Amino acid sequence: MLHPIFEEASNVIKEEYPSENQVVFARVDCDQHSDIAQRYRISKYPTLKLFRNGMMMKREYRGQRSVKALADYIRQQKSDPIQELHDLAEITTLDRSKRNIIGYFEQKDSENYRVFERVANILHDDCAFLAAFGAVSKPERYSGDNIIYKPPGHSAPDMVYLGSMTNFDGTYNWIQDKCVPLVREITFENGEELTEEGLPFLILFHMKEDTESLEIFQNEVARQLISEKGTINFLHADCDKFRHPLLHIQKTPADCPVIAIDSFRHMYVFGDFRDVLIPGKLKQFVFDLHSGKLHREFHHGPDPTDTAPGQEVQDVASSPPESSFQKLAPSEYRYTLLRDRDEL
């Protein structure tokens, strides 16, 4: 069903970008090339992935499956992701709710800028990229070309990239670390994308205006759980928008802030939010998920090691709430075939 639409969109784009290899539409038979499907974790069909400079973009195409929508998506991807500054005074008008990356270059036609441009093409959904050249950038180039990161808000200081600007991997890794926060916000728009990463969620539910709880959570995740990055997703969610998952764990927005784990099978609630400040407490909560202890205790009561000496161990049957965020996984209405994945 998608093939003729995909092919027509390819023809439309080829007319607009006639240069060979400027935009390439390709298709893979995943039954015939299962190694490719496995390499890129393709588990639903048809899936549309975007590659830049040989690198697969984290965000796949999830928009409307029409010729116009596909062509518009490519046009948007081909637009320049970098805003040029013509006066350094423009920096004072930046949207400081965003993460801003600013490059100061002697000239546009340089290897330094080409690397910066490649990184911006990959990460423009996560950060705003800006650049200044020549006389405009000169006051900021007292030690040569450089890249500055301006964090959200007005209180956090700027950070300067100290690595080689011609080293793509070094530049990309530094900017990605700044653009993709350790604790990300989950919304209904990115929920499907996050569930597809296949990692359980450690979520802080907080009221939107409650930035203090969010800051505490971010600091404790960075302090206690940085080694767990890659085994669990650290997220925060608006209590008002995600009332349903809260009700699932017998909480309401009035109970926020609340910390919980969603393993895609069950949801588990952390104790009192202030306990997050107890050294190692949050880390133990995550370790108890990975060891299976949370699952066992919800079904059978406390582990024998957690009972007092001489206390009789009783098998207390209970049923933890089912996963709520699993419902944000890819929809059967968009894909002809969804392959199941193992659940925690």
C-alpha positions as CSV (number, residue, x, y, z in Angstrom):
1,M,0.0,0.0,0.0
2,L,2.8,2.4,0.8
3,H,5.1,1.5,-2.1
4,P,3.4,3.6,-4.9
5,I,3.1,6.6,-2.5
6,F,6.8,6.2,-1.6
7,E,7.8,5.9,-5.2
8,E,5.8,9.0,-6.3
9,A,7.2,11.1,-3.4
10,S,10.7,10.0,-4.6
11,N,9.9,11.2,-8.2
12,V,8.6,14.6,-6.8
13,I,11.8,15.1,-4.8
14,K,14.0,14.0,-7.6
15,E,12.6,16.8,-9.8
16,E,13.3,19.4,-7.0
17,Y,16.8,18.0,-6.2
18,P,18.1,16.6,-9.5
19,S,21.7,16.3,-8.4
20,E,22.7,12.6,-8.0
21,N,22.8,11.4,-4.4
22,Q,21.5,14.7,-3.0
23,V,18.4,12.8,-1.7
24,V,18.2,9.0,-2.1
25,F,15.0,7.0,-1.6
26,A,15.7,3.3,-0.9
27,R,13.8,0.2,0.2
28,V,14.9,-3.0,1.9
29,D,13.2,-6.4,1.8
30,C,13.6,-7.3,5.4
31,D,12.7,-11.0,4.9
32,Q,15.6,-11.2,2.3
33,H,18.0,-9.0,4.3
34,S,17.2,-9.9,7.9
35,D,20.7,-8.9,8.9
36,I,20.0,-5.2,8.0
37,A,16.7,-5.3,9.8
38,Q,18.4,-6.7,12.9
39,R,21.2,-4.1,12.7
40,Y,18.8,-1.2,12.8
41,R,16.3,-2.8,15.2
42,I,13.4,-2.9,12.6
43,S,10.5,-4.7,14.3
44,K,7.5,-3.2,12.4
45,Y,6.7,-2.8,8.8
46,P,6.8,-0.6,6.9
47,T,9.3,1.6,8.8
48,L,10.7,4.8,7.4
49,K,14.2,5.7,8.6
50,L,16.3,8.8,7.7
51,F,20.1,8.5,7.2
52,R,22.6,11.4,7.1
53,N,26.2,11.0,6.1
54,G,25.8,7.2,6.6
55,M,24.4,7.7,10.1
56,M,20.8,6.6,11.0
57,M,18.9,9.4,12.7
58,K,17.3,8.5,16.0
59,R,13.9,9.9,15.0
60,E,12.2,7.9,12.3
61,Y,9.5,9.3,10.1
62,R,6.1,9.0,11.9
63,G,4.1,11.6,9.9
64,Q,1.2,11.1,7.5
65,R,1.9,8.6,4.8
66,S,1.0,10.7,1.7
67,V,3.0,12.0,-1.2
68,K,2.7,15.6,0.0
69,A,3.6,14.8,3.6
70,L,6.7,12.8,2.6
71,A,7.8,15.4,0.2
72,D,7.3,18.2,2.7
73,Y,9.3,16.2,5.3
74,I,12.3,15.9,2.9
75,R,12.0,19.7,2.1
76,Q,12.1,20.4,5.8
77,Q,15.1,18.1,6.2
78,K,17.0,19.9,3.4
79,S,16.5,23.3,4.9
80,D,19.5,24.9,6.6
81,P,19.5,23.9,10.3
82,I,21.8,26.8,11.2
83,Q,20.6,30.4,11.7
84,E,23.3,32.9,10.7
85,L,23.9,35.8,13.1
86,H,24.5,39.2,11.4
87,D,25.0,41.1,14.7
88,L,26.1,39.7,18.1
89,A,23.3,41.7,19.7
90,E,20.9,39.1,18.3
91,I,22.2,36.7,21.0
92,T,20.3,38.8,23.6
93,T,17.0,37.9,21.9
94,L,17.6,34.1,21.8
95,D,14.8,31.8,23.1
96,R,16.5,30.8,26.4
97,S,14.0,28.0,27.0
98,K,15.9,26.1,24.3
99,R,19.4,24.7,24.3
100,N,21.5,26.9,22.0
101,I,24.7,26.0,20.2
102,I,26.6,28.9,18.7
103,G,29.6,28.6,16.4
104,Y,32.0,31.5,15.8
105,F,34.0,31.1,12.6
106,E,36.5,33.2,10.6
107,Q,35.0,32.0,7.4
108,K,32.1,29.8,6.2
109,D,34.2,27.9,3.7
110,S,36.3,26.1,6.3
111,E,36.6,22.5,7.6
112,N,35.6,23.8,11.1
113,Y,32.3,25.0,9.8
114,R,31.7,21.9,7.6
115,V,32.0,19.7,10.7
116,F,29.7,22.0,12.7
117,E,27.2,21.9,9.8
118,R,27.3,18.0,9.8
119,V,26.6,17.9,13.5
120,A,23.8,20.5,13.2
121,N,22.1,18.4,10.5
122,I,21.9,15.5,12.9
123,L,21.0,17.3,16.1
124,H,18.8,20.2,14.9
125,D,15.7,18.6,16.5
126,D,17.4,18.7,19.9
127,C,19.2,22.1,19.9
128,A,19.0,25.5,18.1
129,F,22.1,26.0,16.0
130,L,23.5,29.5,15.2
131,A,26.7,30.8,13.6
132,A,28.5,34.0,13.0
133,F,31.3,34.7,10.5
134,G,34.1,37.1,9.8
135,A,33.9,40.6,11.3
136,V,30.7,39.8,13.1
137,S,32.3,36.8,15.0
138,K,35.7,38.5,15.6
139,P,35.0,39.7,19.2
140,E,34.3,36.0,20.2
141,R,37.3,34.6,18.3
142,Y,40.1,35.9,20.5
143,S,41.7,32.4,20.5
144,G,40.4,31.2,17.1
145,D,37.1,29.6,15.9
146,N,35.1,28.2,18.8
147,I,31.7,26.7,19.8
148,I,29.6,27.8,22.8
149,Y,26.8,26.0,24.5
150,K,24.1,28.2,26.1
151,P,22.0,26.1,28.5
152,P,18.2,26.8,29.0
153,G,17.5,29.7,31.5
154,H,19.6,32.7,32.3
155,S,21.5,31.5,35.4
156,A,23.6,28.7,34.1
157,P,27.0,29.7,32.6
158,D,28.0,29.2,29.0
159,M,30.2,26.2,28.2
160,V,33.0,26.2,25.6
161,Y,34.1,23.2,23.4
162,L,37.8,22.6,24.0
163,G,38.4,19.8,21.5
164,S,39.4,19.8,17.9
165,M,36.8,21.5,15.7
166,T,37.8,19.4,12.7
167,N,37.3,16.1,14.6
168,F,33.7,15.1,13.8
169,D,33.3,12.4,16.5
170,G,34.7,14.7,19.2
171,T,32.5,17.6,18.2
172,Y,29.4,15.5,17.7
173,N,29.8,13.7,21.1
174,W,30.3,17.0,23.0
175,I,27.3,18.7,21.3
176,Q,25.1,15.6,21.7
177,D,25.9,15.5,25.4
178,K,24.7,19.1,25.7
179,C,21.6,18.8,23.4
180,V,20.2,15.5,24.6
181,P,19.7,15.9,28.4
182,L,20.2,12.9,30.8
183,V,16.6,13.4,32.0
184,R,14.2,14.0,29.0
185,E,10.6,15.1,29.1
186,I,8.1,12.5,27.8
187,T,5.1,13.9,25.9
188,F,2.4,12.4,23.8
189,E,4.3,13.5,20.8
190,N,7.6,11.6,21.6
191,G,6.1,8.8,23.7
192,E,6.1,6.3,20.8
193,E,9.7,7.1,20.0
194,L,10.8,6.6,23.6
195,T,9.0,3.3,24.1
196,E,10.7,2.0,20.9
197,E,14.1,2.5,22.5
198,G,13.1,-0.7,24.4
199,L,14.4,0.5,27.8
200,P,12.2,0.8,31.0
201,F,11.3,4.2,32.2
202,L,12.3,5.9,35.5
203,I,9.8,8.8,35.6
204,L,9.3,11.8,37.7
205,F,5.7,13.1,37.6
206,H,5.7,16.7,38.6
207,M,3.6,19.8,38.1
208,K,4.8,21.9,35.2
209,E,5.6,24.9,37.5
210,D,7.4,22.7,40.0
211,T,11.0,23.2,38.7
212,E,12.5,22.5,42.1
213,S,11.5,18.9,42.2
214,L,12.7,18.4,38.6
215,E,16.1,19.9,39.5
216,I,16.5,17.6,42.6
217,F,15.6,14.6,40.4
218,Q,18.0,15.6,37.7
219,N,20.8,16.1,40.2
220,E,20.2,12.8,41.9
221,V,20.0,10.9,38.6
222,A,23.3,12.4,37.6
223,R,24.9,11.7,41.0
224,Q,23.5,8.1,41.5
225,L,22.6,6.7,38.2
226,I,25.0,8.0,35.5
227,S,26.4,4.4,35.2
228,E,22.9,3.1,34.4
229,K,22.5,5.3,31.2
230,G,21.8,2.8,28.5
231,T,19.9,0.4,30.7
232,I,16.9,2.7,31.7
233,N,15.4,5.9,30.3
234,F,15.3,8.9,32.8
235,L,12.2,10.9,32.1
236,H,9.9,13.6,33.6
237,A,6.3,14.1,32.9
238,D,3.6,16.7,33.4
239,C,1.2,15.5,36.1
240,D,-1.7,17.2,34.5
241,K,-1.1,15.8,31.1
242,F,-0.4,12.3,32.4
243,R,-3.2,11.9,34.9
244,H,-4.1,8.4,33.6
245,P,-0.7,6.8,34.4
246,L,-0.9,8.5,37.8
247,L,-4.4,7.0,38.5
248,H,-2.9,3.7,37.4
249,I,-0.6,3.8,40.4
250,Q,-3.4,5.2,42.6
251,K,-2.0,8.7,42.6
252,T,-3.4,12.1,41.5
253,P,-1.7,15.4,40.5
254,A,-2.2,16.4,44.2
255,D,0.3,13.7,45.2
256,C,3.0,15.0,42.8
257,P,6.0,14.9,42.8
258,V,5.9,11.1,42.4
259,I,8.7,8.8,41.1
260,A,7.8,5.5,39.4
261,I,9.3,2.9,37.1
262,D,7.4,1.5,34.1
263,S,9.0,-1.7,33.0
264,F,6.5,-2.1,30.1
265,R,4.9,-4.9,32.1
266,H,4.2,-3.3,35.4
267,M,4.5,0.1,37.2
268,Y,6.4,0.4,40.5
269,V,6.2,3.4,42.8
270,F,9.2,4.8,44.6
271,G,8.7,5.8,48.3
272,D,8.4,9.3,49.5
273,F,9.9,11.8,47.0
274,R,12.2,13.3,49.6
275,D,13.8,9.9,50.0
276,V,15.5,10.5,46.7
277,L,18.0,12.7,48.6
278,I,19.1,9.6,50.7
279,P,22.4,8.5,49.2
280,G,22.0,5.4,47.1
281,K,18.2,5.1,47.6
282,L,17.3,5.9,44.0
283,K,20.1,3.7,42.7
284,Q,18.8,0.8,44.8
285,F,15.3,1.3,43.4
286,V,16.7,0.8,39.8
287,F,18.9,-2.1,40.9
288,D,15.8,-3.8,42.4
289,L,14.1,-3.5,39.0
290,H,17.0,-5.2,37.1
291,S,17.5,-7.9,39.8
292,G,13.8,-8.8,39.6
293,K,13.3,-7.9,43.3
294,L,10.5,-5.3,42.5
295,H,8.6,-7.8,40.5
296,R,9.0,-10.6,43.1
297,E,8.0,-8.4,46.1
298,F,4.9,-7.1,44.3
299,H,3.8,-10.7,43.8
300,H,5.1,-12.4,46.8
301,G,5.8,-9.8,49.5
302,P,9.2,-8.8,50.9
303,D,12.3,-10.9,50.1
304,P,13.4,-13.1,53.1
305,T,16.5,-11.0,53.4
306,D,14.3,-7.9,54.1
307,T,12.5,-9.4,57.1
308,A,13.6,-9.2,60.7
309,P,15.3,-12.2,62.3
310,G,12.7,-14.7,63.6
311,Q,9.9,-13.0,61.6
312,E,7.7,-15.4,59.8
313,V,7.8,-15.0,56.0
314,Q,4.3,-14.9,54.4
315,D,3.6,-15.2,50.7
316,V,1.6,-12.1,50.2
317,A,-0.1,-12.2,46.8
318,S,-0.4,-8.8,45.1
319,S,-0.8,-7.4,41.7
320,P,1.3,-4.4,40.6
321,P,-0.4,-2.0,38.2
322,E,0.1,-2.9,34.6
323,S,2.3,-0.8,32.4
324,S,0.6,2.5,31.3
325,F,3.2,3.7,28.9
326,Q,3.2,0.5,26.9
327,K,0.0,2.0,25.3
328,L,2.2,4.6,23.7
329,A,4.0,2.0,21.6
330,P,3.6,1.9,17.8
331,S,0.0,1.6,16.6
332,E,-1.2,-1.3,14.6
333,Y,-3.1,1.2,12.5
334,R,0.1,2.6,11.1
335,Y,2.0,-0.6,10.6
336,T,0.9,-3.8,8.7
337,L,3.1,-6.0,10.9
338,L,4.3,-5.4,14.5
339,R,6.8,-7.9,15.9
340,D,6.7,-8.5,19.6
341,R,9.7,-7.7,21.7
342,D,10.7,-9.3,25.0
343,E,9.4,-7.4,28.1
344,L,11.2,-6.8,31.4
